[in-house]
Amino acid sequence: MPKKWFWLVGLLGAGMLFYQVQATTPQDPLISLSYLELRLDSLKIEVKQWIQEAVQSMTPPGTPTDPITPTDPIPPTEPTEPPPIEPSPAWQVINLQKGDKVLAEAGCEMILRAGKAYAIASAQGGLADLTAGVDLTTGVEVSTNHHLLVPRSDGRGLSFTDVSYLMIKGIYVIQPAP
């Protein structure tokens, strides 16, 4: 008896699989395009009639009514040129001397390539070291090749204690050594 059930379930499964494969062939789609177009055309006619009846029922008797005729859609206009996009500022490599300071505006990015520098923070926080994932407070030595970001324009930057090379992108001011 269990063997019969096994074969019966197997045959039913194979039949369902065969039916599924046959029903999804490109030659026999679920809905043909011509059927869909025919139904849409008949729906358009029904909607137009319904709108005309609604308009006629809203107008007082004795006023002339024109049948509603759909207008052609407005053809799309030629796309206009988008406004020019200002290129983002490129990275600059600057040479700094011992005692120089770089004060950066919000969004300024810096990478110390060579030399020695220390962070200059503000009362609201320090520099974001994106490489290490830490906040650099005043006096913390900056590691070379770490990507730094200035979050606010409140006097944050770097002070240099050796001849250094800094890659920088954004708005900044160099205060030379006294």
Residue pairs with C-beta under 8 A, 6 or more apart in sequence:
22 28
23 30
24 30
48 68
48 70
51 68
52 67
52 68
55 65
55 68
56 65
59 65
88 169
89 169
89 170
90 169
91 167
91 168
91 169
92 167
92 168
92 169
93 113
93 165
93 166
93 167
94 102
94 165
94 166
94 168
94 174
95 163
95 164
95 165
96 102
96 115
96 117
96 160
96 163
96 164
96 165
96 166
96 174
97 160
97 163
97 176
97 177
98 160
98 161
98 162
98 163
98 177
99 159
99 160
99 161
99 176
99 177
99 178
100 159
100 160
100 174
100 175
100 176
100 177
101 120
101 157
101 158
101 159
101 160
101 174
101 175
102 110
102 157
102 158
102 160
102 166
102 168
102 172
102 173
102 174
102 175
103 120
103 155
103 156
103 157
103 172
103 173
103 175
104 110
104 150
104 156
104 157
104 168
104 170
104 171
104 172
104 173
105 150
105 153
105 170
105 171
105 172
106 150
106 151
106 152
106 153
107 149
107 150
107 170
107 171
108 149
108 150
108 168
108 169
108 170
108 171
108 172
109 147
109 148
109 149
109 150
109 168
109 169
109 170
110 127
110 147
110 148
110 149
110 150
110 158
110 166
110 167
110 168
110 169
111 145
111 146
111 147
111 148
111 166
111 167
111 168
112 142
112 143
112 144
112 145
112 146
112 148
112 158
112 164
112 165
112 166
113 144
113 145
113 164
113 165
113 166
113 167
114 144
114 164
114 165
115 144
115 160
115 162
115 163
115 164
115 165
115 166
116 141
116 160
116 161
116 162
116 164
117 141
117 142
117 158
117 159
117 160
117 161
117 164
117 166
118 138
118 139
118 140
118 141
118 142
118 158
118 159
118 161
119 126
119 127
119 136
119 137
119 138
119 139
119 140
119 141
119 142
119 156
119 158
120 127
120 138
120 155
120 156
120 157
120 158
120 159
121 127
121 136
121 137
121 138
121 156
122 152
122 154
122 155
122 156
123 154
124 152
124 154
125 135
125 137
125 151
125 152
126 135
126 136
126 137
126 138
126 140
126 156
127 135
127 136
127 142
127 148
127 149
127 150
127 156
127 157
127 158
128 135
128 136
128 148
128 149
128 150
128 151
129 135
129 136
129 142
129 143
129 146
129 147
129 148
130 146
130 147
130 148
130 149
131 143
131 145
131 146
131 147
132 143
132 146
136 142
136 148
142 148
142 158
148 158
150 156
150 157
150 170
157 172
158 166
